[in-house]
Amino acid sequence: MLLIGLEGKVLKPHEHALLTAHGVAGIILFSRNFESREQVTALIDAAREIGGDDLLVCVDQEGGRVQRFRDGFTRLPPLRALGKLYDTDPGEAVDRAEEHAWIMASEMRAIGVDFSFAPVADIDRGSKAIGDRAFHADPVIAAELTQAYVRGMHLGGMAAVLKHFPGHGSVSEDTHESIAVDTRSKDEILRTDLLPFVAGIEARAEAVMAAHVKYTAVDDQPAGYSHVWIEEILRGELGFRGCVFGDDISMAAAGSVGGIAARVHANLDAGCDLVLACFPDVVPEAIAAVKGRRLPPPERVAPLRGAIGSTWEGLVDNPQRERFIARVTALEP
């Protein structure tokens, strides 16, 4: 039920018990957990030694300003660079999107990370939180590039997570810092922001992350707390059968329902399978909140585990990788 954040670059003694607590499905890593490729690989190995081989390990490795692991890994351009290329050469942009995804996925799999929260399927329409993290302002173009990115992640042995459902890109507020509200009709959202998510689902993305945005014409709760968005629209109308994540319960916009326990319950009651507790100070209360709750269906969680990946040495020896890196890193941000 929970993906929890760790304090630092090595496991602390008190974190051993957290990794084996009821409801803890895995860990999410951040820049605070990273010093080098060797160090973060050792941290992952140590976490799995305590939490078991099925412990999920994830990260935000989008590229651009949201890339948690940098030194020793390919510096990936933001997704907007792919959209800019699409404006002049659509075919090349689709190819580069697959390669961008493959580089990211294969590097993460080589160190034991199961999945990255990618791709950003939002559209680039003025959001402070999203900006150049999105492919394009045109939802049709964003949809095509989202599908290409999902294909590339799959080729790299990684599950795809579409975020932030049903679309954060048209909402100016940053949900990390404030309440975010979208007053548009459901029909308008379906015609625009939802198109890349529909495309990603058609490409067999394994998971979707719900936004902390309130879409008040549809429901008075943020999408991650909304049975309407998750069960009626995402699972019912769109036919999605994969895993649904609730975004970080530490974010400002998550506080509309109350404290940490209320936020966890609101996500799970709405239909989320997994909830992010990214900051270590909220983890004990989040774990206490899920005591006695039923675990998510295993058929939704199991596909998030990465396929068997190459070793780092084997990855470096792959001549295809060097060609991909040269083409992708040459993109103008």
Residue pairs with C-beta under 8 A, 6 or more apart in sequence:
1 23
1 24
1 25
1 264
1 268
1 273
1 274
1 275
1 290
1 293
1 295
1 296
2 23
2 24
2 25
2 264
2 274
2 275
2 276
2 277
2 283
2 286
2 287
2 290
3 25
3 26
3 27
3 28
3 56
3 58
3 245
3 274
3 275
3 276
3 277
4 18
4 24
4 26
4 27
4 28
4 277
4 278
4 280
4 283
4 286
4 287
5 27
5 28
5 29
5 30
5 277
5 278
5 279
5 280
5 283
6 12
6 15
6 27
6 29
6 33
6 43
6 47
6 280
7 15
7 32
7 280
8 32
8 33
9 32
9 33
9 34
9 35
9 39
9 40
9 43
10 42
10 43
10 46
11 43
11 46
11 47
11 50
16 50
18 24
18 283
18 284
18 287
19 27
19 47
19 50
19 51
19 55
20 50
20 51
20 52
21 287
22 287
22 290
22 291
23 287
23 290
23 291
23 293
23 295
24 51
24 287
25 55
25 56
25 274
25 296
25 301
26 51
26 55
26 56
26 57
26 58
26 114
27 47
27 51
27 55
27 56
27 57
27 58
28 58
28 59
28 60
28 276
28 278
29 40
29 43
29 44
29 57
29 58
29 59
29 68
29 69
29 113
30 59
30 60
30 68
30 278
31 68
31 69
33 40
33 43
33 68
34 40
34 68
34 69
34 70
36 71
36 72
37 69
37 71
37 72
37 73
37 111
37 312
40 69
40 111
41 111
41 112
44 57
44 111
44 112
44 113
45 112
47 55
47 57
48 55
48 57
48 112
54 305
56 114
56 115
56 301
56 304
56 305
57 112
57 113
57 114
58 113
58 114
58 115
58 116
58 117
58 304
59 68
59 69
59 108
59 113
59 116
59 117
60 66
60 67
60 68
60 116
60 117
60 118
61 67
61 68
61 69
61 73
61 76
61 104
61 108
61 113
61 116
61 118
62 76
62 78
62 79
62 104
62 116
62 117
62 118
62 119
62 120
62 133
63 75
63 76
63 77
63 78
63 79
63 100
63 104
64 76
64 77
64 78
64 79
64 80
64 81
64 132
64 133
64 333
65 78
65 132
65 133
66 133
67 73
67 75
67 76
69 108
73 107
74 103
74 104
74 107
74 325
74 328
74 329
75 329
76 100
76 103
76 104
76 328
76 329
77 100
77 328
77 329
77 331
77 332
77 333
78 132
78 133
78 333
79 100
79 119
79 120
79 132
79 133
79 134
79 135
79 145
79 149
80 124
80 131
80 132
80 133
80 134
80 135
80 136
80 333
81 132
81 331
81 332
81 333
82 93
82 96
82 97
82 100
82 135
82 145
82 331
83 93
83 124
83 134
83 135
83 136
83 137
83 141
83 142
83 145
84 331
84 332
85 92
85 93
85 96
85 331
86 93
86 94
86 135
86 136
86 141
86 144
86 145
90 141
90 144
93 145
94 144
94 145
94 148
95 148
96 327
96 328
96 331
97 135
97 145
97 148
97 149
97 152
98 148
98 149
98 151
98 152
98 155
99 152
99 324
99 327
99 328
100 149
100 152
100 328
101 118
101 119
101 148
101 149
101 150
101 151
101 152
101 153
101 155
101 156
102 152
102 153
102 155
102 156
102 324
103 156
103 321
103 324
103 325
103 328
104 116
104 118
104 153
104 156
104 158
105 116
105 152
105 153
105 155
105 156
105 157
105 158
106 156
106 157
106 309
106 310
106 315
106 321
107 315
108 115
108 116
108 156
108 158
108 306
109 156
109 157
109 158
109 306
109 307
109 309
109 310
110 309
110 310
110 311
110 312
110 314
110 315
111 312
113 306
114 158
114 159
114 304
114 305
114 306
115 158
115 159
115 160
115 161
115 206
115 207
115 304
115 306
116 153
116 158
116 161
117 161
117 163
117 209
117 245
118 149
118 153
118 160
118 161
118 163
119 135
119 145
119 146
119 149
119 150
119 153
119 160
119 162
119 163
119 200
120 130
120 133
120 134
120 135
120 163
120 164
121 142
121 146
121 162
121 163
121 164
121 165
121 167
121 196
121 197
121 199
121 200
122 130
122 133
122 134
122 142
122 163
122 164
122 167
122 168
122 169
122 193
122 196
123 134
123 135
123 136
123 137
123 138
123 139
123 142
123 167
123 169
123 170
123 192
123 193
123 196
124 130
124 131
124 132
124 134
124 135
124 136
124 137
124 142
124 169
125 137
125 169
125 170
126 169
126 170
126 172
127 134
127 168
127 169
127 170
127 171
127 172
127 173
127 174
128 172
128 173
128 174
129 168
129 173
129 174
129 175
129 176
130 164
130 168
130 169
132 333
134 142
134 169
135 141
135 142
135 145
135 146
135 196
136 142
136 145
139 191
139 192
139 193
139 195
139 196
140 195
142 195
142 196
143 195
143 196
143 198
143 199
143 200
144 199
145 196
146 162
146 196
146 197
146 199
146 200
146 203
147 199
147 200
147 202
147 203
149 160
150 160
150 162
150 200
150 203
150 204
150 205
151 203
153 159
153 160
154 160
154 204
156 309
157 306
157 307
157 308
157 309
158 306
158 307
159 205
159 206
159 207
159 303
159 304
159 305
159 306
160 200
160 203
160 205
160 206
160 207
161 205
161 206
161 207
161 208
161 209
161 245
162 196
162 197
162 200
162 201
162 205
162 207
162 208
162 209
163 208
163 209
163 211
163 245
163 247
164 209
164 210
164 211
164 212
164 213
164 223
164 247
165 197
165 208
165 209
165 210
165 211
165 223
165 229
165 234
166 189
166 193
166 194
166 197
166 211
166 215
166 223
166 229
166 233
166 234
167 189
167 192
167 193
167 194
167 196
167 197
167 211
168 175
168 180
168 211
168 213
169 193
170 182
170 184
170 192
170 193
171 180
171 181
171 182
171 213
173 179
173 180
173 181
173 253
174 180
175 211
175 212
175 213
175 247
175 251
175 252
175 253
175 254
176 251
176 252
176 253
177 252
178 252
178 253
179 214
179 252
179 253
179 256
180 211
180 212
180 213
180 214
180 253
181 213
181 214
181 216
182 189
182 213
182 214
182 215
182 216
183 216
183 217
184 215
184 217
185 217
186 215
186 217
186 218
186 233
189 215
189 218
197 208
197 238
198 238
200 208
201 208
201 238
201 239
201 240
205 242
206 242
206 243
206 303
206 304
207 242
207 243
207 244
207 245
207 304
208 234
208 240
208 242
208 243
208 244
208 245
209 244
209 245
209 246
209 247
210 222
210 223
210 224
210 226
210 229
210 230
210 244
210 245
210 246
210 247
210 272
211 222
211 223
211 224
211 247
212 222
212 223
212 224
212 247
212 251
212 253
212 254
213 222
213 223
213 253
214 220
214 221
214 222
214 223
214 256
215 223
215 226
215 229
218 226
218 228
218 229
218 233
219 226
219 228
219 229
221 228
221 256
221 257
221 266
221 270
222 253
222 254
222 256
223 229
223 230
224 230
224 246
224 247
224 254
224 266
224 267
224 270
224 272
225 246
225 256
225 257
225 266
225 267
225 269
225 270
226 270
227 269
227 270
227 271
229 270
230 244
230 270
230 271
230 272
231 270
231 271
234 240
234 244
234 271
235 241
235 244
235 271
241 300
242 300
242 303
243 273
243 274
243 296
243 300
243 301
243 303
243 304
244 271
244 272
244 273
244 274
244 300
245 272
245 273
245 274
245 275
245 276
246 267
246 268
246 270
246 272
246 274
246 275
246 276
247 254
247 276
248 254
248 276
248 277
248 278
248 279
249 260
249 263
249 264
249 267
249 275
249 276
249 277
249 278
249 282
249 286
250 277
250 278
250 279
250 282
254 263
255 263
257 263
257 266
259 285
260 277
260 282
260 285
260 286
260 289
261 285
261 286
261 288
261 289
263 275
264 275
264 277
264 286
264 289
264 290
265 289
267 275
268 275
268 290
268 293
273 296
273 297
273 300
273 301
274 296
274 301
275 286
277 283
277 286
310 318
315 321
